Amino acid sequence: MLLFLRSLAFNVAFYINMIVWMIVLLPAMLLPKRILHAGIQVWSRLNLVLLEAIAGTRVEIRGLENLPAGGVLVASKHQSTFETLALLHLFHDPVFVLKKELVWIPVFGWFCAKVGMIPVDRAGGREALRAMTKRSVEALQAGRSVLIYPEGTRRPPGVEPAYKVGVAFLYRATKAPLVPVALNSGLFWPRRGFFRYPGRLIVQFLPPIEPGLSAEAVMTRLQDVIETASDALAIEALESPNPPPAPASAARYLAERRKSVTPA
């Protein structure tokens, strides 16, 4: 019952917080972009405060020393809504690659356009890739970091990864360092789930992959380092004194991975 009440309280607080900040930041649409971005960063930090204070989920960020100075390409594991809001405040002026349907949402879509997010038509083929690459190069040249979820959509812990070639296309075209990000957010903020579980949610920035690899080589390396580190973080969470529940399929998979993965 306590878990239900804490989850309900957080979900209500989260959406109220989002609506309030959307209203507060509307006037910033008429001001320089940096004003809107500063407000979004405050909103991002406040979500983490609410998550810990209400749901008991403490967020730990590891490996920030692996972020090079200036604009970099960041490829993050995507298990939850959490990382779409929690990574914002870690960068000075980030650009997210997101599905174009999100920019159609009233107010939210206006904010995305104002701060220069990069919408992608996932059915657009090579033309969409070229448009994404052009805007990513412009952002990187301006010193902005470009964040992409290489699987394209949220995938629960313990399921077969499904990395898309778009990240390799960007890596080859932009010639920027590629920073992988591992996490275990799906155990604490499940995809399409109501409950928010207490514990230590970890986001880990891994050493950058320098430019110069082939598309095939970078895809293999990126998937290997992200999946290995994310599995280790999931195992670390499940072996903690008060572990979050894992779906049966994920629990079986991670039990097998325990034999070959050392927790981070």
C-alpha positions in Angstrom: 0.0 0.0 0.0 2.8 2.4 0.9 4.4 1.8 -2.5 1.1 2.5 -4.3 0.6 5.7 -2.3 4.2 7.0 -2.9 4.0 6.1 -6.6 0.6 7.9 -6.9 1.9 10.9 -5.1 5.0 11.1 -7.3 3.0 10.7 -10.6 0.6 13.5 -9.5 3.4 15.8 -8.5 5.4 15.0 -11.7 2.5 16.0 -14.0 1.6 19.0 -11.9 5.2 20.1 -12.0 5.3 19.7 -15.8 2.0 21.6 -16.4 3.1 24.5 -14.1 6.5 24.8 -15.8 4.9 24.8 -19.2 2.7 27.7 -18.2 5.6 29.5 -16.4 7.9 29.1 -19.4 5.4 30.2 -22.1 6.5 33.8 -22.1 10.1 32.6 -22.7 9.1 31.7 -26.2 9.4 35.4 -27.0 12.8 35.7 -25.3 16.3 34.4 -26.2 16.6 30.6 -26.3 19.0 30.5 -23.3 16.1 31.7 -21.0 13.9 28.8 -22.0 16.8 26.4 -21.7 17.6 27.6 -18.2 14.0 27.1 -17.1 14.0 23.6 -18.6 17.2 22.7 -16.6 15.5 23.8 -13.4 12.5 21.6 -14.3 14.8 18.7 -14.9 16.5 19.0 -11.6 13.2 19.4 -9.7 12.0 16.1 -11.2 14.9 14.4 -9.6 14.3 16.1 -6.2 10.6 14.9 -6.4 11.6 11.4 -7.4 13.9 11.0 -4.3 11.7 12.9 -1.9 8.4 11.2 -2.7 9.3 7.8 -4.4 12.6 7.2 -2.5 14.5 6.8 -5.8 17.9 8.3 -5.4 19.7 9.1 -8.7 23.5 8.6 -8.9 25.4 9.9 -11.9 28.8 8.2 -12.7 31.5 8.9 -15.2 31.0 12.6 -15.9 34.7 12.8 -16.3 34.2 10.8 -19.6 32.4 13.8 -21.2 34.9 15.7 -23.4 34.8 19.5 -23.5 32.7 21.0 -26.2 30.1 19.3 -28.4 30.0 15.5 -28.4 27.7 12.8 -29.7 26.0 11.0 -26.7 24.3 7.6 -27.2 22.2 6.6 -24.3 20.4 3.3 -23.4 16.7 4.0 -23.3 14.6 2.0 -20.8 12.3 4.6 -19.3 10.8 8.1 -19.5 13.3 9.0 -16.8 16.3 9.6 -19.1 14.3 11.9 -21.4 14.0 14.4 -18.5 17.0 13.6 -16.3 19.9 14.1 -18.7 18.9 17.7 -19.6 20.6 19.5 -16.7 23.9 17.7 -17.2 24.7 19.6 -20.4 25.1 23.2 -21.2 22.9 23.4 -24.3 22.0 19.9 -25.5 20.1 18.8 -28.6 18.0 15.7 -28.5 17.2 13.6 -31.5 13.6 12.7 -31.1 10.7 11.2 -33.1 8.9 13.9 -35.1 5.5 13.1 -33.5 6.7 14.7 -30.2 6.9 18.1 -31.8 3.2 18.0 -32.7 2.3 18.1 -29.0 1.0 21.6 -28.1 3.4 23.7 -25.9 5.9 20.8 -25.5 6.5 20.8 -29.3 6.9 24.6 -29.3 9.6 24.3 -26.7 11.4 21.6 -28.7 11.4 23.8 -31.8 12.6 26.9 -29.8 15.6 25.1 -28.3 16.5 23.4 -31.6 15.7 19.7 -30.9 16.1 17.5 -34.0 12.8 15.7 -35.0 13.2 12.6 -37.1 10.8 10.8 -39.4 11.5 7.2 -38.5 9.9 6.1 -41.8 11.8 8.7 -43.8 14.7 6.5 -44.8 18.0 8.0 -46.0 16.4 11.4 -46.6 15.6 11.6 -42.9 19.1 10.5 -42.0 20.6 13.2 -44.2 18.4 15.9 -42.6 19.2 14.6 -39.1 22.9 14.6 -39.9 22.9 18.1 -41.3 21.3 19.5 -38.2 23.5 17.5 -35.9 26.7 18.8 -37.6 25.4 22.3 -37.2 24.7 21.8 -33.5 28.1 20.2 -32.9 29.9 23.0 -34.7 28.1 25.4 -32.4 29.5 23.5 -29.4 26.3 21.8 -28.5 26.1 18.1 -27.5 23.8 15.9 -29.5 22.0 13.1 -27.6 20.5 10.1 -29.4 18.8 6.9 -28.2 20.3 4.3 -30.6 17.4 1.8 -30.1 14.9 4.5 -31.0 12.4 3.6 -28.3 12.2 2.4 -24.7 13.1 -1.2 -24.1 12.8 -2.9 -20.7 15.8 -4.4 -18.9 16.7 -7.9 -19.9 15.2 -7.9 -23.5 17.2 -8.3 -26.7 18.7 -5.0 -27.8 17.6 -3.5 -31.1 20.2 -0.8 -32.1 19.4 1.2 -35.2 22.1 2.3 -37.8 21.3 6.0 -37.4 23.8 6.4 -34.6 26.6 4.9 -36.8 25.5 7.2 -39.6 25.9 10.2 -37.3 29.2 9.0 -35.9 30.7 8.6 -39.3 29.3 11.8 -40.7 30.0 14.2 -37.8 33.4 12.7 -36.9 32.7 13.6 -33.3 33.6 11.6 -30.2 30.8 9.2 -29.2 30.0 8.9 -25.5 28.0 5.8 -24.6 25.6 6.0 -21.6 24.4 3.0 -19.6 21.7 2.9 -16.9 19.3 0.8 -14.9 16.3 3.2 -14.9 13.8 0.6 -16.3 13.9 -1.2 -12.9 12.9 1.8 -11.0 10.7 3.7 -13.5 9.3 0.9 -15.7 8.2 1.5 -19.2 4.5 2.1 -19.3 4.3 1.2 -15.6 2.6 3.0 -12.7 4.9 2.2 -9.8 8.1 4.1 -9.0 10.4 1.9 -6.9 12.8 3.1 -4.2 16.5 2.5 -4.5 19.5 3.7 -6.3 19.0 4.5 -10.0 22.3 4.8 -11.7 23.3 6.6 -14.9 26.8 5.9 -16.1 28.8 7.8 -18.8 31.3 5.5 -20.4 34.7 6.3 -22.0 34.2 8.0 -25.4 34.6 6.1 -28.7 36.9 8.2 -30.7 36.2 9.0 -34.4 37.6 6.7 -37.2 35.9 3.3 -36.8 33.8 1.8 -39.5 30.0 1.8 -39.2 30.0 -1.9 -38.4 32.8 -1.6 -35.9 31.2 1.3 -34.0 27.8 -0.4 -33.9 29.4 -3.6 -32.4 31.5 -1.7 -29.9 28.7 0.7 -28.9 26.1 -2.1 -28.3 28.7 -4.2 -26.4 29.8 -1.5 -24.0 26.3 -0.1 -23.3 24.6 -3.5 -22.8 27.5 -4.9 -20.7 27.5 -1.8 -18.4 23.7 -1.6 -18.3 23.4 -5.3 -17.3 26.0 -4.7 -14.6 24.1 -1.8 -13.2 20.9 -3.9 -13.2 22.6 -6.7 -11.4 24.0 -4.2 -8.9 20.4 -2.9 -8.2 19.0 -6.4 -7.9 21.7 -7.4 -5.5 21.1 -4.4 -3.2 19.5 -4.9 0.2 16.1 -3.7 -1.0 16.0 -4.6 -4.7 13.3 -3.4 -7.1 11.2 -6.2 -8.7 12.4 -7.4 -12.1 10.1 -8.8 -14.8 10.4 -12.6 -15.0 12.1 -12.5 -18.4 14.6 -9.8 -17.2 15.3 -11.7 -14.0 16.1 -14.9 -15.9 18.3 -13.0 -18.4 20.2 -11.1 -15.7 20.7 -14.3 -13.7 22.6 -15.7 -16.7 24.5 -12.5 -17.1 25.7 -12.6 -13.5 27.9 -15.4 -14.6 29.8 -13.2 -17.0 29.2 -9.6 -15.9 31.0 -7.9 -13.0 28.9 -5.0 -11.5 30.1 -1.5 -12.2 
